Amino acid sequence: MAARLLLDRLGVTPEQLLSAPRSARSMPTFAEYIELVSVAVTAGTRRVYGTYWNRVRDAWGDRRLDELSSSEIKQFAEQMREQVVLRRNSRGGRTAAEHLISSLRCIYAYAVADGLIPESSNPAKRVPKPRRLASTRRALSKKQLALINDVATTTGNDPDLDGLLLRLHIETACRRDGGLSLRKADLDVDQCLVQLREKGETVRWQPISPTLADRLGRLASERGCSDPYDKLLRYRNGRPVTRRRHDYLWQRLGKHLPWVRTQQISTHWLRHTTLTWVERRFGYAVAQAYAGHSGRSDVTTTSTYVRADAYEVARALVALTGELHPMLSLARPFGPEESERAGMLGEDPPSAGRSYSPLL
């Protein structure tokens, strides 16, 4: 009765509500909508989800987005989990199931944003992802780093490039794609900085040692990197380095160092190593800034007030490499605390004109 009185006051009849025109927009099929979404997402997202979208297209390409149920998604994820190719580092297909669900959540998130379905009707959101197991990666010891570097720089068809790759990832703790995406314009040789563009479209200037800055600059000029937007890391023939170089490097290291092959050590272990070393000696805030994790949703409220800056990152780098950095005052002597901290890659406190890094 109250609703009818309200309609009378508004001058609207129930029949008019029933006859109101509905949206003429048709519901797309998975094949149609995946094409649209794949163009809208970033290259990194497309690379991760592309394989799973192909599987979805093969299985449900002719079905409309609003025809799928949560139980069907769960069943399909379990099928992918069972069909995954078993490898040495396989974890029971958990990653495949997780990525399938994430890829469908991405599709439906766009469908909700486009007004195709309401949020409450999103079937992928109601399917839980498999629980992630603890990572088996850990920090490497100084001796292990030295052995890895020794093999990389004395074997293979381009030891200079491989040694430079290792040093870049140890000094900056950048991810593999962060190193591969470096352009000539991202290198500031004078100020000893590189601009890293990494996961989540984050961008930051990361301090590097004078030695690394010089070696990156020389490699770029010697291997035909002339345009500011050319990729910095290159083979001798001038072609940009790709992920295949990392795969080749660690396969070669595994042949010479069996524990590298057995534990499936990769470039990302170097990130664990550096960040663990920095955190133990300079605290969580500096390690967080060193990793480029500021702004992450999983940090505590306290980190907002104790955020480290680039100068503290540079100070940690100085202790790690044993080389002075332009961001820090050369006139300011190192105190006892910094002297004790110096030494993951070196043995003594830094001084001008000397390097203590075994990577050289």
N, C-alpha and C positions, 0 to 999 in steps of 0.2 A: 504493500500500500504506500509506504514512504517513497519507494522508487517511482511509483506511478505519479504521485504528487509532484516529485522533483521534475519528472519529464513534462508534466503539464505546465509547470512554471517556465520551463525552457522552451515550450512550444514544440516538443518533439514527441512523436508517437512511437510505440514499439515496432510497428511495421516499418517505419523509416530506418530504425536501427538495423533491422534484419535485412533490409534491401540496400544498405550502404555499400558502395562499390569496394571491392577487395583489390588488393594489389595484383596487377596483371603479370608480375614478374614470375617466370617459370623457375622451378627448382632444377639446377644443373645436375648432371651426372658427375661421378667421380672423375671420369676421364676428362670432362670439360673443365671442371673446377681445378683439378691439379695443374693443368696447363696455365691457368690464370695465376694461381698461388705461386708456382715455381718462378714466375717472372717477377712477382712482388717481393719475394724474400731476398736476403743477402746471398752472395756467392757461397759463403761458409755454410749457411743453413741448407742451401740447395745441394751442396756436396754431401752433407751428412744424411739428409732425408731423401735424396734422389733415388737411391736404391730401393727404399721402402715404399716410396710413392709408385715406383714401377710395379712392385708386387701388388699394391692396392689396385692399381689400374688393371693389372692382369686378372685379379680376382673379382673386382666389383666395378669395373670400368663403366658398365651400362646401367648401373643402379644409381638412383638419385640419392643425394646427401641425406634426405629425411627418411630413407628406408632402412637405414642400418641401426642395429640394436647394440647395446653394450655387451651382451653375451656373445654376439658374433665377433666383435673386436677382441674380446678375451680369448675366444676359441682360436682365432687367427694368430694371435700373439703366441699362444701355446704351440701351434703348428710350426711357426717359424723357430721357436726355441728348440723344438725337437729336430728340425731339419738343418740346424746350423752345422757348418763344417767344423769338426773337432780339430783344434790346434794345440800346440804346447801351452799357450797362455789362455786357452778357452776357459770360460767360467760358467759352463752349463747353458749357454745361449741367453743369459740374462740381458746382455747388452742388446742383442737383436730384438728381443721382446720389448725392452724399454724404448728403443729407438722407433719401433713400429708404432707404439702407443703415442709417443711424442710427436711423430710425424702426422698422425691422425688428429691429435690435439691442435697442431698447427693449422691444419686444413679447416677444422671446425671453428677455430678462433677467428679466422677470416670470414667464415660463413656467418658467424654471430655478428661480427662488425659490419658486414654487408647487409644485415637485416634479413638474411635468408631463413634463419632459424632462431628461436629465442634461446637464451643462455640455459634455461632449464631443460631444454631438449637436446643438449649437447651430449651424445652418447659416449664420446671418448673421454670426457671429463670424469665420468663415473667408473672408469676402468682403472684400478690401481696399477702403478708400475711395480715391477719386481724390486724387492729390497736390494739395495746395493751392498755388495760385500766390501770389506775393508781393502784398500789398495795394498798390493804387495810391493809397491815401490818404496824405496827408502834412500837415505843419504849414503853416498859412497864415501869410502875413506880416502885420505890423502894419498895413500900408497896405490889404491885402485885407480884414482884419477891419473897418477903419474904413469901407471902401466898402460892405461887406455891411450893417453897422449903419446907415449913412446911408440906404440904400435901404429897409431894413426899417422904419425909424422915420419915413419921409416918404412912404411909399406904402401902399396896401392899405386894407382896411376896419377894421383895428384895430391901428394902428402901436404903441400903448402895449403891447399884449399881445406883439407880435412882438419889440419891443425887449427886453422882460422875458425872453422865452424865450431869446434870444441871450445875454443877460447871465448868466442862470442856468447855461447850458451852458458858457460860457466860464469863469466863476468856479469852478464845481464839477467840471468835466470829466465830468459825469454822462452816462449814456446817455439816449437819447430816452425809453425807458420809465421810467427813474429819475425824470425830471422830471414825466412824466404821472401817476405814481403818488403824487406828493406830496399829503398831506392837511393840513388845517389843524393837526392835532395834531403834524405833523412839522416845524412852523416854530416856532422859539424866537427871537422878535424881540429880547428883552433880551440874550441871549448870542450872537446872530447865528450861529445854527446851523440846518441843515436835516437831517432824518433821511432818508437815501436807502435805498430798498429796491430792489435791482437784481438782475442776473444771478446765478444760483446761489443765490438766496434770501439774499443777503448784506444786512446792515443796518449802517449806520454813520452817525454824526453828522458832517456835513461843515461846516467853517467857511465863512461867507459874509460879504461886506462889510456894514457898517451900512446903506449905501444900498440894497443888494439886499434885505436883511431888511425894511426899511421899505416898499419898493415892493411886495414880496410881501404884506405885511400889509395895506396899503391896498387892493390889488387884491382880496384875499379879502373884505374887509369891504364894499367898494363893489359887489361883484358877487354878493352873497348867499351867501357861504360862512360859515355860522353853526355848523353841527354840527362837532365836532372831527374826525369821520371823513369829512367832505365833501372832495371833491377841491379842491385849492388853486387850480389854474389854471383860469380860467373865461372864457367869452365875456361880452359885455355883457348878454346875455339871461339869464345865470346858468347856462347849460349848461356842463358840464365840457369842457375841451379834449381832443381826441382826436388820434390820429396824423395825421388828415387836415389838421390845422392846420400841421404840419411840412411835409407834402407841398405844401400851398398856398403856404407861405412860400418854399420853395426854388424852386418853379416861377416865382413872381413875381420872385424875385431873379435867376433865369436869364434872364428877359425883359429886365431892365434891365442885367445884367452878363453878357454872352455867355460869358465864361470860366467862370462858375458852371455854366451849362448844359453847356458842352463837356466839362468835367472831371467832371461829375456830382457836384458838391460837395453834401454833406448835413450834417445835424447832427453826425454822428459825426466829421467833419473837425475840428470844434471841440474835441472830446476829444483828438484827435491834437495839435492846436495847443497846448493848455494843458499837456498832459503833457510834450510835447517841451520847452517853455519851462521848466517846473519842473525837469526832469531835467538840462538843461544848466546851470542855475544852482544847484541845491540837491542834485543827485546822485540816484542811482538809488533809494535807500531812500525818500527823501521823495516822489519821483514814484510809487513803488509804493504808498505809503500814500495819496497824493492820489487815485490811481485806484481805491482800494479793492481792490487785488489781493492783499493779505496772505492767506497761506494757500493760494495757488494751487499746484498740483502742479508747475508748470513753473519755479518759482523755485529758486535754488541754496541749498545748505545755509547758506552765509554769510549770506544774508538773514535767517535766524533770529536772528542775533546783532547785526545792524545795522538792525533794524526801526525805522522812524521813528514818532513818536507824533503825536497831534492838534495839539500845540503847534507842532511843526515844520511841519505842514501849514498852520496858521494863519499862521506866519511867512512861508511862501511866498506865501500869499494876500495878505498885507499888501504884499509887494513887487510882486505882480502888479497889485493895484488901486490902491495908493497910499493906502489908508485904514487907520487903526488898528483893531485888533480887541480885543474885551473879554477874550479868552483870554490876551492878552499884557499885561504890566505897562505901563501908560501912562507910568510914571515912568522906565522903563529907556530910555535913549537908544539910538538905532540906531548901530551901529558902522560903520566904513568899508566892511566887506564887504557889509552889508545895504544901505547907501546905493548901492553900485555895482550891486547886483542889482535894485534897484527900477526898474521901467520897462517891462514888456511892455505894460501899459495906461497907464502913466504915465511921466513924464520925470524926476521928482525923488524923493528919499526922502520917505516919508510924514510928515505932520504933522497934528495934530488940527485938525478943522474944514475940511480941504481935500480935494478929490477931483481926481484927475488922469485919470480914466477917460474916453475918448472915447465910451463907451457912454451917458453921461448926456445 
